[in-house]
Each structure stands twice: as structure tokens, then as C-alpha cells.
Amino acid sequence: MVSRVIPVEDFDLVIFGATGDLARRKILPGLYRRFVSGQMPDGAQIIGAARTDQDDAAFQAETRAAIIEFGKVTEGDADLDRFLKHLHYVAIDAKGEGGWKELKSKMREGVVHAFYFSVAPSLFGDIAERLAKHDIADDDSRIVVEKPFGRDLESARALNKVLSQHFDEQQIYRIDHYLGKETVQNLMAVRFANILFEPLWNAQYIDHVQITVAETVGVGGRGSYYDNSGAIRDMVQNHMMQLLCLIAMEPPYHFDPDAVRDEKLKVIRALEPVAPTEIVRGQYQANGEPGYLEDAENPQSRTESYIAMKVRVSNWRWQGTPFYLRTGKKLRARTSEIAITFKEPPHSIFEDAGAAGEPKANELIIRLQPNEGMDLKVMIKEPGPGGMRLVQVPLDMTFADALGPDAADVTDAYERLIMDVIRGNQTLFMRGDEVEAAWAWTDPIIQAWDEGKARPEPYDPGSSGPDEALGLMHRDGRRWREIRS
């Protein structure tokens, strides 16, 4: 199957922080892929803006090196030369007046204007103010802001307030790259485009849900930043919250940005407070290599590099069905998945199937990374003579196998989300009230930790996390799925 490419309107995209790591690793290589696919119009203009004093040629050379390194492109690629001609650069002072008139002179009339804030959140207000002051942004302009969207409810409200002074809510695109993953979007398609699952998508038929985001790397290189956020701010409050919302939300009346985000907001507001006994925090310890305390350069740190928690959604659909969330650094494998475990049949007719063939619960496994795809585990008869012996097998839909290599190739979340910005489609972006509701639920958890003196539980690098996390499931007669790539 060949992916269908729908070109977007002509645009001017300004990337603030264009010399930074995110722009080099994700934004610019993603835009190049959209250019090669034919989705970018011939007149599109990409303007890098940063403090570095350089000209267009120097920025183009930097971009060439970044795309070769992170975009898997060879040096002699003819498309790369054509793409670089669309790039320009302006040296700009985010807190001063330098460069803003030059930036305005490069903006064209009659095209989409988008501004990507790939900078520290402390600069969001300064950039927004100057875009308005110098009449660079108009009523149809769009701004893209990266997480973190504050570090608590108070700072999130302040950030929303400063952005709203210069831009309307429909102009603000709060990007969470997890929502740009192909499988995450397919979760909505599986639920709402197939009669097979939606009638069973409730507490009557689903026993529990597990959401796992495991990483093999530590926090080395960003230890000081991470030590001020921890796993709950870095992953739970945003990425994992969004995944939970997509699983638990009610069907929207239409696949429309505000309709989808209205239903996600209802889920966040329905989350029950989490008791301390239903949360396990961990820190990877030194074991032949630096531990978290060394990586964070803070021997007294009580910041978690791992968290597991039991979450309840207090509404009719999910009453009694727990959601188990876990994420951590330096774990056994790099994997992100959602596992929906259905209840077992109320009565088994296969009493003589033997212990090894006892019915097991059906599971729907949604793999976000690596090897994006879905597995539906069902029970069948084991082949061969000797009676009715049951065995559980997966019905596997790996995108690369089912849809062909072309479908699996266009998988980077950033390039998809940037094209949505140009289209003006906010469906996969968080709304301001959604961000604030998530912080309102998270803040009491963090406050309780700050007021207490408990340290995170230690765990070995390459493990599945602290042993105490096992008890979170065992007390309920359940088990975590094995972490494996």
C-alpha cells in the first residue's frame, strides 16, 4: 500500500531556536522528509531564527549536516540541495529588538505564517510579545510551543495567560509528539471505526489497562533539567496522560479538534486522587556505571527516574477498571505500549483442556515503539490430535507487514504534526484547559512527595524497575507485562 500524500498550502515557517538540538534532530529532518514526499509546496519558506550570528549559507550548511546525520540521507542527495534553497536565517534577540525588522521583511503576504517556539518556556512570552509588537504575526498565524507547559498548575496558568495576551486559543498549538505517532492515531480508528471493539470498551468487559513507557537510557547529559522535573513531570503529566485519555474517552460527536479535546478533558476531570500506597517511585542505582545520583550531580536527590501508579477513572464507563501506568529510565528495553486486558469468559466449557490449556484473557496490545502495530491475543485449539488443548496466539498487525514498507516509512511524529499546524488542524494538540486540568490532578501528588521525606526505591539498571512496583499489581491479583522490545 502506498501512502497518500496531500500537499499543504504555501507557508512561511519560522523556527525559533533553529540551531538547537530539537531542530537539528527532529524538526529540520522532518521537514526535509515532507519536502521529498511532495507535501511541501515549491514556494514554502523555512526561516531559522536564533542568537547565533550567521548568514543563510552557514545555516544551510548546518542543516545539511543535521539531515545527513539524523535523517539517514547521503551526501550527494539531489533532493537535499533543492530543499536547502528553501532555508533562510535571521539572527535574533528574543529579549531585545535585534533582528525583528529583518524577520518581518522576510515574511510573505498571502501564505500561512507559522512560528515554532523550539526554545525554553521562559522565552515564550518574550517571543509572543515581539511577534505582535512588530506586526509579524496576524490573526491567522499559528504558534507551536514545546513542552514543558509549566511545572505546576500555577506556572501553566501563567504561561497560558501570557500566550493568550497575543494569540487566540485556536492559534496556539501545544505539541506532544506522542500524539503524532501512527499507532496512537490508529487507536482512535480502531475504537471508533470498528463495531468490533467499542461495545466491549468498558468496565463490564475490560479487566484492566496497562500503559508502559520504558527507556534504556539514563538522564546523563540532561541531569540538571531532569532532576527538577522527574518522571511524573517529564512523562506522566503529558505523554502518558494523553494516552490514557485516548483509551478512556467517550466517542466524540465528530472527528473535530474541539470535539476530541472536550472528551479528553472529561477524562482528566474524572481522574480520582491517587493514594500514596498506589504509587511507587524509583531511582536507578550505580551498578558498574553511574547511577541516577551521579548523572543528576545531586547526591541528595529525591527525584524519581521511575514511577508506577494505579489510576482510576470515576465515571460509568470505567468504574472498577484500574489503569496501571509505569515509566522509567535505564530499564530492560526501550518500549512503549498500551495493553488492554479483557475479562475471562464467565464460564469455560473446556474443563478437560488441562492446566496448560486453561482459557486466558484476551489482550489487545498497542505497540507505539519500536515496531509500531497491534496484537490481539485470542485462544485457539492447539493443532494436532489428543483432545481439545487450548493455546493463546496473537493476531499480529505490524504496520510494515500489513501495509507495506511505504506505510511504515512515514512514522516520525514531528513531521506529521508540523503539517497539521500548516493545515490549521488542532486535533492532535493540547488545549489550554486540558493542560491545566492535568496539572490540577498532578500537583497534589507532587506536593505530598515534597512534604514527605521518603526517598525513591533503588533499582538496578537493565531491570524492570523496583521490586515494590510488583506489589502494586500483585495486591490486585494481576501482573505487569514483561518489558521487552
C-alpha positions in Angstrom: 0.0 0.0 0.0 1.4 3.4 -1.0 0.8 6.3 1.4 -1.4 9.1 0.0 0.3 12.5 0.2 -1.9 15.5 0.3 0.1 18.8 -0.2 -0.4 21.7 2.2 -0.9 25.3 1.4 2.1 27.6 0.8 3.7 28.7 4.1 6.4 30.6 5.9 7.6 28.6 8.9 9.9 30.4 11.4 11.8 28.1 13.8 13.0 30.0 16.9 15.9 28.0 18.4 16.8 26.7 14.9 20.4 25.9 15.9 19.2 23.9 18.9 19.1 20.1 19.4 15.4 19.6 18.7 15.6 21.5 15.4 18.6 19.5 14.3 17.4 16.1 15.3 13.7 16.3 14.5 12.2 19.5 13.0 14.5 20.1 10.1 14.9 16.4 9.1 11.2 16.0 9.4 10.6 19.0 7.1 13.0 17.5 4.6 11.1 14.3 4.5 7.9 16.2 3.8 9.7 18.0 1.0 10.9 14.8 -0.6 7.4 13.3 -0.3 5.9 16.2 -2.3 3.8 17.5 0.6 5.7 20.9 0.8 4.8 23.4 -1.9 7.6 24.7 -4.1 7.3 28.2 -2.6 7.4 27.2 1.0 10.0 29.1 3.1 11.7 28.0 6.3 13.3 30.7 8.3 15.7 29.8 11.1 15.9 32.3 14.0 18.4 32.1 16.8 21.1 34.1 18.7 24.0 32.8 16.6 25.2 35.4 14.2 25.4 33.7 10.8 24.1 34.0 7.2 21.9 31.8 5.1 24.8 29.8 3.7 26.1 28.9 7.2 22.6 27.8 8.4 22.1 25.8 5.2 25.4 24.0 5.8 24.4 23.3 9.4 21.1 21.9 8.3 22.8 19.8 5.6 25.0 18.2 8.3 22.0 17.6 10.6 19.8 16.0 7.9 22.7 13.7 6.9 23.3 12.7 10.5 19.7 12.3 11.7 17.7 11.9 8.5 19.7 9.0 7.0 20.5 10.9 3.9 23.6 10.6 1.8 25.9 13.5 1.0 25.1 13.6 -2.7 21.3 13.5 -2.4 20.0 15.9 -5.1 16.8 16.5 -3.1 18.8 17.9 -0.3 20.3 20.6 -2.4 16.8 21.6 -3.6 15.5 21.6 0.0 18.2 23.8 1.3 17.3 26.6 -1.1 14.1 27.0 0.9 16.0 27.9 4.0 16.9 31.3 5.3 18.2 32.6 8.6 17.8 35.6 10.9 20.0 36.3 13.9 17.5 37.5 16.5 17.4 38.6 20.1 14.4 37.1 21.8 14.5 39.5 24.7 15.6 42.6 22.7 14.9 44.3 19.5 17.7 42.9 17.3 16.6 41.0 14.2 12.9 41.5 14.3 12.6 44.0 11.5 14.7 41.7 9.3 12.4 38.8 10.1 9.4 40.8 9.2 10.9 41.7 5.8 11.3 38.0 5.0 7.6 37.2 5.7 5.4 37.0 2.6 1.8 38.0 2.3 -1.0 35.6 1.3 0.6 32.5 2.8 0.3 30.6 6.1 2.5 32.0 8.8 3.6 29.5 11.5 6.1 30.1 14.3 7.7 27.2 16.1 9.0 28.0 19.6 11.8 25.5 20.0 13.2 27.4 22.9 13.0 27.4 26.7 9.5 28.2 28.1 10.9 31.3 29.8 11.2 32.9 26.3 7.7 32.1 25.1 6.3 35.4 26.4 9.1 37.5 25.0 8.8 36.0 21.5 5.0 36.2 21.5 5.1 39.9 22.6 7.6 40.8 19.9 5.8 39.0 17.1 2.7 41.1 18.0 4.7 44.3 18.6 6.4 44.2 15.2 3.2 43.1 13.3 4.9 39.9 12.2 2.0 37.7 13.3 -1.5 38.3 12.1 -4.9 36.9 13.1 -4.4 33.7 11.0 -0.8 33.0 12.3 -0.1 29.8 14.3 2.4 29.3 17.1 3.8 25.9 18.1 5.0 25.6 21.7 7.0 22.7 23.1 6.6 21.1 26.5 7.1 21.6 29.3 3.9 23.6 29.6 4.8 24.8 33.1 5.9 22.7 36.0 2.8 23.0 38.1 -0.8 24.4 37.8 0.3 28.0 38.7 3.0 28.2 36.1 0.8 26.6 33.5 -1.8 29.2 34.0 0.8 31.9 33.9 2.1 30.5 30.6 -1.4 30.2 29.1 -2.1 33.8 30.2 1.0 35.3 28.6 0.3 33.5 25.3 -3.3 34.4 25.3 -2.4 38.1 25.5 -1.2 38.0 21.9 -2.8 34.9 20.4 -6.2 33.3 20.5 -6.6 29.7 21.7 -7.2 28.5 18.1 -3.8 29.9 17.1 -1.8 28.0 19.8 -0.5 24.5 19.1 0.9 22.8 22.2 2.8 19.9 20.7 3.1 16.5 22.3 4.9 14.3 19.8 3.3 11.1 21.3 0.0 12.2 19.7 1.7 12.3 16.3 2.6 8.6 16.4 0.8 6.5 13.8 -0.3 3.9 16.3 -1.7 6.5 18.7 -3.9 7.9 15.9 -4.8 4.3 14.9 -6.1 3.8 18.4 -8.9 6.2 17.6 -9.6 4.4 14.3 -9.7 1.0 15.9 -12.1 2.2 18.6 -14.4 4.4 16.6 -14.3 3.0 13.1 -15.0 -0.7 14.0 -18.1 -2.1 15.7 -15.9 -4.9 17.0 -14.3 -3.1 19.9 -16.5 -0.2 21.1 -19.3 -2.3 22.6 -16.7 -4.1 24.7 -14.7 -0.9 25.6 -15.9 -0.6 29.2 -15.7 -1.9 32.8 -18.1 -4.8 32.1 -15.6 -6.4 29.7 -12.2 -4.9 30.4 -10.3 -6.1 33.5 -7.5 -3.5 33.5 -5.3 -1.4 31.3 -1.5 -1.1 31.4 0.4 1.8 29.9 4.2 1.3 29.8 6.8 3.7 28.5 10.3 2.2 29.2 13.7 3.7 28.2 17.1 2.1 28.3 19.0 5.4 28.6 19.6 7.3 31.8 19.4 11.1 32.3 23.1 11.7 31.6 23.6 14.9 29.7 20.3 16.4 30.9 20.6 15.5 34.6 20.2 19.0 36.0 17.0 19.6 34.0 15.6 16.1 34.7 16.3 16.5 38.5 13.9 19.4 38.5 11.1 17.5 36.8 11.3 13.8 37.4 9.3 11.1 35.7 5.9 12.4 36.7 6.5 15.9 35.1 8.6 14.6 32.2 6.3 11.7 31.2 3.1 11.1 33.2 1.6 14.6 33.3 1.8 14.9 29.5 2.6 11.9 27.3 1.0 9.2 29.4 -1.9 11.4 30.3 -2.7 11.8 26.7 -2.5 8.0 26.0 -4.9 7.4 29.0 -7.3 10.0 27.6 -7.4 8.4 24.2 -8.2 5.0 25.7 -10.8 6.2 28.2 -12.6 9.0 26.3 -16.1 8.8 25.1 -16.8 8.8 21.4 -16.8 12.5 20.2 -19.7 13.6 18.1 -17.3 14.2 15.2 -13.6 13.9 14.5 -13.2 17.6 15.1 -10.4 19.3 17.2 -12.6 20.7 20.0 -14.9 17.6 20.0 -12.0 15.3 20.6 -10.4 17.6 23.2 -13.7 18.1 25.0 -13.9 14.3 25.6 -10.2 14.1 26.7 -10.8 16.9 29.2 -13.8 15.0 30.7 -11.4 12.0 31.3 -8.8 14.2 33.1 -11.5 15.8 35.3 -12.9 12.3 36.2 -9.5 11.0 37.5 -9.6 10.1 41.2 -6.9 11.3 43.5 -4.1 8.7 43.8 -3.3 7.4 47.3 0.4 7.3 48.3 0.0 3.5 48.7 -0.8 3.2 45.0 2.3 4.9 43.8 5.9 3.5 43.6 8.8 5.8 42.9 12.3 4.6 42.0 15.8 5.7 41.2 18.3 3.6 39.2 21.4 2.9 41.2 25.0 2.7 40.4 25.9 -0.8 39.1 29.2 -0.7 37.2 28.1 2.6 35.7 26.9 5.9 37.2 23.6 5.8 39.0 20.9 8.5 38.9 22.5 10.5 41.8 25.8 10.7 39.8 24.0 11.6 36.5 22.0 14.3 38.2 25.1 15.5 40.1 23.0 15.7 43.2 23.8 13.1 45.9 20.8 14.2 48.0 18.2 14.0 45.1 14.8 12.5 45.9 13.7 12.9 42.3 12.3 9.7 40.7 13.6 8.2 37.5 10.8 5.6 37.6 7.2 5.7 38.6 4.4 3.2 38.7 0.9 4.1 39.7 -2.7 2.8 39.8 -5.2 5.3 38.4 -9.0 5.2 38.5 -11.4 7.0 36.2 -14.5 7.8 38.1 -17.3 7.5 35.5 -19.9 5.0 34.4 -17.8 3.5 31.6 -14.7 2.7 33.7 -15.9 2.3 37.3 -14.0 -0.6 38.8 -11.4 -0.9 35.9 -7.9 0.2 37.0 -5.4 1.8 34.8 -1.8 1.0 35.7 0.9 3.4 34.4 4.6 2.9 34.6 7.6 4.7 33.1 11.3 4.8 33.8 14.9 5.3 32.8 17.6 2.6 32.5 15.1 -0.2 32.2 15.4 -3.6 30.4 14.3 -2.5 27.0 13.1 0.5 25.1 9.4 0.1 24.5 6.1 2.0 24.7 2.9 0.1 24.7 -0.7 0.0 25.8 -2.2 -3.3 26.9 -5.9 -3.7 27.3 -6.7 -6.9 29.2 -10.2 -8.2 28.8 -12.0 -10.2 31.4 -12.0 -14.0 31.1 -15.2 -15.8 29.8 -17.7 -16.2 32.7 -17.8 -19.9 32.2 -15.4 -22.3 30.5 -16.7 -25.3 28.6 -13.2 -26.8 28.2 -12.8 -28.4 31.7 -10.7 -31.2 30.1 -8.3 -28.9 28.3 -5.7 -29.4 31.1 -3.9 -26.8 33.2 -1.7 -25.7 30.3 -4.7 -25.1 28.1 -6.9 -23.2 30.6 -8.6 -20.2 29.0 -6.6 -16.9 29.2 -7.9 -13.4 28.9 -7.9 -11.8 25.5 -5.5 -8.9 25.2 -5.2 -6.0 22.8 -1.6 -4.8 22.7 -0.9 -1.5 21.0 2.8 -1.0 20.3 3.9 2.6 20.0 7.6 1.9 19.7 9.5 0.1 18.4 7.8 -1.9 15.6 4.5 0.1 15.6 1.5 -2.1 15.4 -1.1 -4.1 17.3 -1.6 -7.6 18.5 -4.9 -9.1 19.5 -4.3 -12.2 21.6 -7.0 -14.9 21.3 -7.4 -18.5 22.3 -7.4 -21.3 19.7 -7.2 -25.0 19.7 -3.6 -26.3 19.6 -3.0 -28.1 16.3 -2.7 -31.9 16.4 -4.5 -34.9 17.9 -5.1 -35.6 21.6 -8.2 -33.6 22.5 -9.1 -30.0 23.0 -5.9 -28.3 24.1 -6.1 -24.5 24.0 -3.3 -22.1 23.3 -3.1 -18.3 23.2 -1.9 -16.8 19.9 -1.5 -13.2 18.6 -3.3 -11.9 15.6 -0.4 -9.6 14.6 -0.8 -6.4 12.7 2.7 -4.9 12.3 2.3 -1.9 10.1 5.3 -2.7 8.0 4.0 -6.2 7.2 0.3 -5.3 6.8 0.6 -2.1 4.9 3.9 -2.3 3.2 7.2 -0.5 3.7 5.9 2.8 2.3 3.3 3.0 5.1 5.8 2.2 7.8 8.4 4.6 6.5 6.5 7.8 7.3 6.4 7.4 11.0 8.1 10.4 12.6 5.6 12.3 14.7 7.1 15.7 14.4 6.7 15.9 10.6 3.1 14.9 10.8 2.3 17.4 13.5 4.0 20.2 11.7 1.9 19.6 8.6 -1.2 19.6 10.8 -0.1 23.1 12.0 0.1 24.3 8.4 -3.4 22.8 7.8 -4.8 24.5 10.9 -5.8 21.2 12.4 -5.6 21.2 16.2 -7.0 17.7 16.8 -3.7 16.2 18.0 -2.6 19.3 20.1 -3.5 20.0 23.7 -5.8 22.8 24.6 -5.1 25.2 27.5 -7.8 24.0 29.8 -6.7 20.4 29.2 -3.1 21.2 30.3 -4.4 23.0 33.4 -6.7 20.1 34.3 -3.8 17.7 34.0 -1.7 19.8 36.4 -4.6 20.2 38.8 -4.6 16.4 39.2 -0.8 16.0 39.3 0.0 18.8 41.7 -1.3 17.1 44.9 0.8 14.0 44.2 4.0 16.1 43.8 3.1 18.2 46.8 2.7 15.1 49.0 6.2 13.9 48.0 7.7 17.3 48.6 6.2 17.4 52.1 7.4 13.8 52.9 10.9 12.5 53.4 10.7 9.2 51.6 13.4 8.5 49.1 12.6 6.7 45.8 13.2 2.9 45.9 16.5 1.9 44.2 16.5 -0.4 41.2 19.3 -2.0 39.1 19.9 -0.7 35.5 18.6 -3.2 33.0 15.8 -4.4 35.3 12.0 -3.8 35.1 12.2 -1.3 38.0 12.0 -1.5 41.8 10.6 -4.7 43.3 8.0 -2.7 45.1 6.2 -2.0 41.8 5.4 -5.7 41.5 3.3 -5.4 44.7 1.2 -2.7 43.1 -0.2 -5.3 40.7 0.1 -8.4 42.9 -2.2 -7.0 45.6 -4.9 -6.9 42.9 -4.1 -10.4 41.7 -2.5 -9.1 38.4 0.9 -9.0 36.9 2.9 -6.4 34.9 3.6 -7.4 31.3 7.2 -8.2 30.7 9.2 -5.2 29.4 10.8 -6.3 26.1 11.4 -4.6 22.8 
